[in-house]
Amino acid sequence: MTTHLPPNQSLDTDSSAQESPMPNNVLKNDEPDNQEMIDENTDALDNDDLLEEDSDIEDEIDDSDIDDGDDEVPVAGQAIPVVVDMTHIVTEDQSGLRIDKVASQVFSDFSRVQVQGWITDGSLLYNGSVQRPKVRVKADDVLHLSTTLQQHSEDQPEDIDIDVVYEDDDVLVINKPVGMVVHPGAGNQTGTLVNALLYHYPQQHHLPRAGLVHRIDKDTSGLLLIGKTKPAQMALMEQLKDKSVYRHYQCVVAGDAASLLRHRRIDAPIGRHRTQRTKMTVMTAGREAVTHLLNVTPLNENYCLLDVGLETGRTHQIRVHLSHITYPLVGDRVYGGRRQLRSGLSEAQRQAISNFPRQALHAYTLGFVHPTTGEDVEVTTPLPEDMQQLIAVLSNGYDDEYDK
């Protein structure tokens, strides 16, 4: 794998806590079931309900509004109708494939979710009639797509500094600071990463969410993946769904190493809380959620630095899962509460935990397959200063005592 930025580890990891890493390519499916794709898109849509000041989104961007507009930068706030009228005659090589499979191949400017929606609503006809996506095609059959899209550009460019850690013609990776909202929403129309992107990369205006592929919370720092072209954004979003994009996080939690090592794989479905609608919770009726504790480094007898890998990307997943096993993130006011304070703390350590203003969570590694070259790319970024200071206070004197 090509590593474009070298890892920067501020602490030595505990070799006794090592485990073979989770697979990056899990549950791949080249021909997904229609309902599975609809369910995944619904999950992303649900996340938009939480785009408020204190939202915590760790999931893919909804791709249902990706359109086929040209590369001209539209005026902010203007709605531009884009008429799509395309015909394809099925070839011998495509004979026997499902309609949605062929349509996704030939109408490649659009996502599979969009294509399946058009098959269902009649915008994409098979031999002049509406058919189910799973119907198999024959040579010389005709697929005709006719629809009108509205391309919106309501977000305003703003001169806000951004930390670019990887860039080429197709892909951008940003290190998002603590306190920056990813994109405009209720209560956050300005000052977001999208506003910054539109200033520094005005060509991103024609892409949904300025090319964002996934999101992290305002108070979570770290790496975000962005497509600079429409095909790159859609390809990366598909990788996120088939789990060939991987994300590793570092976090500080209230819990001892021995106990945490008993939870190397947390498999617990997550759904929206029945009464507190801005919160998520572990529930039987929730969607599959799997978190891997890849490495556990003790900071003292009751606090650890974790290296966490996501196999799924549910909203608030790391925070909910660690709270569920009773070892919450330091600084997590929503899911942590009083359980953040453990016994045996010095006054300085107690104050450091009580005053830490956000959940101690940082997205430090991002890996993906380059959408144009096919190259494996991995980008890393070091822990932010506030987490390094927290770790230093919690581990103060522990190494000397541990070595006795």
N, C-alpha and C positions, 0 to 999 in steps of 0.2 A: 504494500500500500504506500502511496506517495504521501508524505507528511509535509505540508507547506509551512506549518509553524511548529517548532519543537515543543513538547510538553514542558511545563514549568511546575514541578512539584515542590511545594513549600515545606512538606513534611515527608519523612521517610515512611513508607507504608510497612505495615506489619506483615511479614512474609507468612506468618501462620494463618493469616486471614485470607490468603490468596485462593482463588478458585478459577477454574477454566471459565473464560468470559462467556456471556450468553451469545448465542448465534445472532449475527446481524441480519441474515436473510432467513426469516422464519415465515412459515405459512404462505409462501409464494403461490400465486394462482394466476396463470396467464389468461384464464378465461373465467372471470368472476361471475358468480350468480347475480342476476339482476337485483334481487332483493338485498343481497349483501351490499352492493354498491349504493342502493338507495338508503339503506340503514346508515352507512358510513357518512353519506352526505347529510342525513338528518342530524347525526351527532354533531357535525360541524355547525349546522344551522342553529342547533340548540345553544351552542356556546355563545352566539351573538347576544343572547339574553343577558349575559354577564359582562358586557363591555361597558362597565361603569368605572368610576374612579378607582375602586378597590378590587376590580376584577382580577382573576388569576387564571389565564388561559394557557394551557399547555397542550395544544392540539393543532390539527391542520386547518388552513383557511378554507372556507367554503368556496368550491370552484364552480358553482352553478351559474355565476354571472360572467364567466369568461366569454368574450365575444370575438367576432372576426373583424373588428375595425382595422383600418390601416394604421400606419405608423406615424401619421400626423398628430402632433400634440394638440388636443382640443383646448378650448378656453375653459377655465375652471368654472364649474357650475353648469356648463352647457350639456344638454342631453342630445346626443347625435344618433339618429336612426341609421342602422346598418342593415341593408337588405341582403339576405343570403339566398341564392338560388343556384343549386349545384346538382348535377346529375352524374351518376356513375353506372356503368354497365359491368356486371359481374364477369370476371375472367374465369378461365378454366381452373387456374390455380386456387381461386377462392371458392369454387363450387364445393358444397357440403359444409361450409362454415355457417355459424349463426349470423343472423342479420346484424346484431349489435357488434359482433366481432369485425365483420367486413366494414360496417359503417365507421367504426372507430379507426380502422386502418386508413380508409380513403378520405374521411373528413377529419384529418389529423390535427387541424387547427383548434379542434374542440375537445373537451374532456369526455371520457366515457359516460360520466353521469349526465352531461348535457345531451349526448347522442341518444342515450336510452330514454331520456325524458321526451325527446322529439319523436322517437318511435312510438311511444305510448300516446302522446297527444295528437299524433297525426301530421306533424310537421315534416316527418321523414316517412315517405311512402315506399312500399315495396310493390312493384308492378302496378302502381296506381291505387293501392289500397292499404289500409292500416293493418299491420300484422304484429304479432307478439315478438319481442326481441330474440327469443330462442329458436324461431323458425329457421330452418336451414335453406340456404340459397342455392340456385343452380346457375350454370353459365348462361350468360346473356340476359339474366334478370336485370331489372332496372331499379336502382335506388335514387329517389329524388328528394332533396332537402330544400324546403322553402320556408323561410322564417324571417322575421324582422327583429333585430336586437336593438336595445337602447344602451349606448355607451355613455356612462356618466363620469364626470370629473368634477366632483364637488369639493374635494380636499384642496387646501391652499398650500403652495410651497412656502417654507419658512427656513431662514438661514440658521439652522441648528447644527452644531458640530456632531459628526458621527464617527465612530471608530471602525474603520474598514480593516478587517484582518485577512481577507482573501478577495480577490477580484480577477475576473477575466471577461471576455466578451459576452458570456452567457450567464455567469453566476456571480453573486455578491454574498459575502458573509459579514455580518455586522456584530460587534460586541456591544450589546445594549447595556447602558448603565442603569443602576438602581434609580427608580423614580420616573423613568421614561415610559409612558404608555405606548403600546405598539402602534395602534391606529385609532383614528377618531371614532368616538362613540358618545353615548349619553354622558354629558358632563366633561368631555375631553375632545373638543372640536379642534384644538390647536395644541402645539407643543409636542406632537407625537412623532414617532419614528417615520410614519408615512409622510407627514409634512416635511420632515428633513430630507427624506429620499426624493421627494418631488422637487426640492430646491437643487440638490446636488446632482440629480439624475432626472432632468425634466422629461426625457423620453419614456420614463416609467408611468407617465400620466395615462397611457392607453391600457395599462395592465390593472386588473383588479387588485385593490390594496397595494398598489405600486409594486407589485411583483412578490409580495410576501407569500411564503409557503406554509409557515406555521407561526404560532404566537407563544410568548411567555408573559407572565404577569409583570405589572408595573414594578413591583418590589422584588422580582427575581432578576438577577443580572445574567449576562452571558450571550451565547451565540444564537443568531437567527439567520436562516437561509432565505435567500431572495433570488428569484429568477429575473434576469434582465431582458429576456425576450419571452414572447407568449409560449412558444414550444418548450423552452427551458422551464418556465414556471409550471406548466402542466405536467411535464415529465417528472419534475421533482415532487410534485404533489402525488403523482401515482406511486413514486418510490416510497413516499411516506406511508401510503396506504398498504403497500405490500411489504413494508418493514425493511426495505433495503437502505433507507436512511436511518442512522442510529444516533442517539443523543445520550451522552453521559453527563451526569450532574455531580457536584460535590455539595455536601450539606453538613451542618453541625447539628447533632441531635442529642437529646437528653436520654441517655441509655448506656449501660455498660457493654463492653465488647462481647463478653461471653453470651449475654442474652441476645444481642443483635445477631450474632453468628448462627443462632438457631432459626433465623428468618431470612436465609439467603435468597429465597424466592417467595415473594408475597403474591399470591393469586387470590384476589378477592374482588368480586364485581362491584362497580361503582355506579351510583345513580344520584339524581338530584334529591336533596332532602325534602321530605314530604311537607314540612311546615316552614322551614327556613330556606326559601327558594334560591337564595344566593349561595347556599352551601351545598357541598356534595357529601355523600356518605356511602359506606359499604352496605350493600343491601342485596338480597337474593335476586330481586328483579332487575338489578343493575346490569350494565354492559361489562363484558370481560375486561379485566384490568390486571396486568402482570408487571411487577416491579422486581428488579434483581439488585441485591446488595453485592456489588462486585468486590468491594474491599472495605474493611473496617479497621480504622486506625484509632486506638484509644488516645484521648487527650488527657484524661485523668480517670479516676475510678468510675465516674458516672456520666461521662460525656465522650462522644466519639465523632470523628470526621468520617463520613461515608462517601464512597464512590458508588453512585447509583446509575443503573441502566434501565431505560424504559423499553419494554417489549410492546406496550400499547401506549396511547397518548390521551388518556381521559383527563378531563378538566380537574385540576387540583390533585392529580393522581399521587404524586410523591407525598404531599402533605397529608392526604387522607389515609394512605396506606400506613405511613409511619405513626400517625396518631392512632390508627386502628390497632396496631400491635403495642400501643402504650409508650412509644418512644418518639415524641413529637419533635419537630424542628425548633431550634432556639429562635425566638423572635416571632413565632407564628401565633398571632393573637386570636385567630379564628379557630384553629384546630389544636393549639397547644395548651393554652390556659396555664393553670398553676402547676401542671405536670412538668413544665420546663425547669422548675427549680428543684434540684435534688439535694440530698444531704451532703455534708462534708465540704461545702463551698467556703472559700475565704470571703471576706467582705468585698474585696475587689472583684472576685469572680461573680458573686451574687449581683453586684451592681452592673457588671458587664452584660450579664444575661438579661436583667430587668430592663436595662436601657437600650438594648439592641433594637433598632427601630423597624426591623423588617424580618421576614423569614430568611434564615441563613441558608440560602439556596442559590447555586451558581451553575449555569449550563456551560461546562468548560470544554467539552469535546463534541464535535459534530462530524459525522462521516456520511458520504453519499457517493453515488456513481455519477460522474460527470455526464450531463445529458447529451453532450455533443461528442466528446472523445471516448466515452466509455471508461475512462480512467477512474480508479478508486482514489478519492480525495478525503483526507482527514485534516481538520483544522482544530487547534486547541488554543485556549487563552487562560492565563493564570487567574487565581482567585483575586477578587477585588480587595482593596486595602482594608475595608471594614471587617471582612471575614478573617483576613490574616491577623488583624489585631485581636479579634475575639478568640481565635485559636491560640494566640500567644498567651493571653491572660489565662485561659482554661488549662493550658499545658504547663504553666509556670511552676517549676519545681517538681513536676511529675516525673520527668525523665531521670532526675537525680535519685528520687525516691525509688523509682521502678528498677534502677540499675543496682540497688543495694542487695 
